[in-house]
Amino acid sequence: MYKMCVIGNPIKQSKSPWIHQQFAKQFALEIEYSTLEINKADFKKTINEFKNQQAIGLNITVPFKEEAFLLADEVSERARIAKAVNTFLFKKNGAIFGDNTDGIGLVKDLQQNLSYTLENKNILILGAGGAVRGLLYPLLQASPKSITLSNRTLNKAIELAVEFKEQGSLQVCSLQEINKKQFDLIIEGTSAMNFFEQLTDIFDLSAVSMVYDLKYQSLATPFLDWAKKQGAQVVSNGIGMLIEQAAYAFQLWTGKYPDTRPVLRLIKENFPPLSRVTFL
């Protein structure tokens, strides 16, 4: 029996338990995967209590990814660079190993599931928090032409660009400057549901443009509706990234890498609001 959970706040809407159960069925594994909604003050205590229940590990979602990095005894290279962790593995020697599978999950979803090549693309990322931290290193490794960060608090985006300067060049621009640049891919990585309302109505998207919202609770998000009106050729929510990052976590815990394609198909059948649509 593999015992895992996902910790966050809010967390009730999480589809991670269902996704991991589908992975487990592929290998006839018995797992117990639950959700834990906690306050920030209880984070460390909750982790240690769950670890002592003979658990193999857990996932961490907003707003605890940076706290998870600080708590880990050991981290992967990508987590070290991101300074954010979304997966814990509880090792037999008692150590907590932290990894970040967000970025590799996003890149796989874009390039494999959506057939969108990142090489030589101009990318805009909205946001500069823990969710975005995990994306930057894998995106930089995919050889885009440029990556631009924009955030409501511009200094936070500037600090992030400085932190990642050894991994690659990141540009920064204010919300007011966005309409002066053309982008191929826009990634919405903020925690605010109405962040897009602060953007200009005049958006310069390329002929191969895609807009990707990391949120996955619904396809009909205001941001994606707004993106279609701006002329985006393809829009997607983050359900594919959720499944792909989960597959890497599942492999870390069990040593087995699941086939994500049938899970993507099943989630459309079981949770129709989560389905995503391509607009051409």
N, C-alpha and C positions, 0 to 999 in steps of 0.2 A: 504493500500500500504506500503510495506517494502522497504526502500531505503538503498542500500548498495553499496560498491565498493571495489576494490582491488588497493592498492598503491604499486608501486615499480619502479625499473629502471634497466633493460628494463621491459616492461609490455605488449607490444602489442601482444605477443604470448600467453598470459594467456588464459586458458580454464575455468577459474573460473566463468565468467558470464554464460557460457553455462551450467556448472555443476549445479549451483544454480537454474537456470531456470528449470532444470529437477527435482530437489528436490521440487521446488514450485508446479510443476504440480501434484505431488503425493498428495498434500493437497489442491489443487485448490486455492492456494494463489497467489496474485498479487504482484510481486516484480519488482524493478528496480535495476539492478546490472551493474555497469559501471567499466571502468578501468581508472586509473589516473597515468600517468608517470610524476614524479617530480624530482627535484634536491634536494639534501640533505638540502640545506639552506632553502628550502620552506616547509620542512616536517611539522613543528608545525603549521605554518600558514594554510597549506592545510587541515590538520586534523580539525582545528577549523572552517574553512569555510564550510567544508562538514558536520560537526556536526550541524551547524546552519541552514542547509537545511532540518531539520526534519528527518535526517537519523537515522536508528536504530543502525548502526555500520559499520565496514569495516574490510577487511583483509589487512595484511601487509606482503610483501615479500621482498626479497633481494633488496637493502642492508640496510633496515631500521628496522629490528627486535629489535636490541639493543636500538636504539633511541626510538622506541615505548615503550619499557619497562620503560624508564626514563620519558616519557610523561604521562603514565597512573597514575590516582589517586589511583586506587585500582587494585590489581592483584590476580589471582588464585595462589594456592600453587605451581603448576607446573611451572607457569610463574615466580614466585618469585625465585624458585630454578634455573631455566634456565637463569634468567636475560635477557630474550628475549621474545617478544610478537609477535604473528602473527594474533591476532584477537582483535578488540576493540568492546565493547558494550557501547553505549551511554545511560546512565541511566537517568531516569526521573528527578532525582535531579541535573542533570548537570554533574555528575562525569563520568569519562572515566574508564571503567573496562577493564583490559587487561588479555587475556588468551593465552596459547600456546597449540595448538592442533596438532602440528607437530608430536611429539613423539607418542602420543596415536594413531594418524592416521597411522604412520609407523608400529607400533606393530600390529594393527588390520589387516593391509594389509598383513603383513608377516604371521601371525598366522591363520587368517580366510581365506583370499582370496588365499594365496599361500600355505596354510597348512604346514608352516614351524615352527617347535617348537623352541623356543629360549632357553629354559631351558637347562643348562649344555653345551651351545655352546661357542666356542671361537670366539669372534667378533673383527674385525678390522674396525676402522672408520678412513677414510682419510679426514682430515680437522679439523679445530678447531674454526670455525666462528659461526655466529648467527644461521645458519641452523642446525649445529651440536648441539649447546647448547640445543635446544628444544627436541632433541632425547634422551639425556643421562639418565634422570631420569626415563622415562617409560621403557627404555631398561634395566636399572639396576633392576627395579621392576619385570622384567620377568625372573629373576634368571639365567642369563647366567653364564658359568664357568669363563669367563674373558671378559673384554672389553679393547682393546688397542687403543690408539689414536696415529696417526702419521700425521705430518703436515710439510710443507716446512719450516716454522719457528718453530723449535722445542720448543722454550721457550713458545710459545702461547699454545701449547698442554700441556706443564707442568703446566702452570698457570691454565688451565681448569681442569686438574686432581686434583689440590690442592683445587680449588673452590668446587668440587663435593665430597670431601673426606668424608663428613658426610653422603652422600647418598650411597656411596659404593666405592670400590677400582677400580681405573682406572690405567692401565699401560700405559706407554709412550715409544715409540721407534722411532728412526730416520728412514728415508726412506731406508738407507743402511742396517739397522738391520732387516727389514721386512722378508727377505728371510731366516732368521734363525728360524722363528716361523711358526707353522701351524695354519691355520684358517678355521673355518666352514662358517662364514658369513663375507663378506667384504662389507662395505657401503661407497660409494663414495659421500662425502658431501662437496667437494670443489666447488668453483665458476669457476675454470679453466677447459676449455674443454680438455686440453692436459696434465693434471696433471699426468696421468698414465705413460706418457713417461719417467718420472723421476724414475720409479720403476724398479726393477730388472726384467729381463726376466725369472728368475727362481723363481717361486712362489709355495709355498707348500700349496696346498688346500686339505682339507680332502675329504673323500669319500661322504660326505653329504654336499658338499660345495654349497653355493649360493653367487652370486655377485649382488648387488643391487645399481643402480645408482639413486640418488635422482632427477636428471634431467629427464624430461619426454617428451621433445619436439620430440624425435624420439627413436625408439627401436634400430636403427642401429647407436648407438653412438660409437666412436672410443674406448671408455673405455670398453663397453660391448663386442665389437669384440675382443679386447685384452684379456678380461677375458675368453672368450670361448677358445682361443688359449692356455690359461694357464691351461685348464682342468676343468673349473667350471661346475658343474653338472646342475645348474640352474642359469639363469641370468634374471634380470628384470629391467625395468626402473621404474620411480617413479610415474607413472600415478595412480596407486592404492592408494598410500599414499596421493596424491593430492585430490582424491575423498573422502577418509576416513577422512582426517583432515577437509575438507570442511563440511562434515556432522555434525561434532561436533560444528563447527562455526554456521551452520544453526540452530542447536538446541539451541544454546545460544541466538540467535536473536529471534527465533520464538516460542521456547518451544516445537518444534516438531522434532523428529529424523527421518530422511529419510532412506529408504531402498537403500543401495548403490549398490546392485547387478545388478539391471536393468540398472543403470547408467554406470557401468563398461562394460556391454554388448553393450550399445548404443554407447559408445565412440569408441569402436572398429569399429562399422559400420559407424559412421559419420566422424571419423578421423583415417583412417587406419594406418598412420605412427606412431600413438601413441600406437598401439596395442603392447602387449609384448608376447614373446614366451618363453616357457620352453624348455631347452635342457637337455636331459638325456643321 
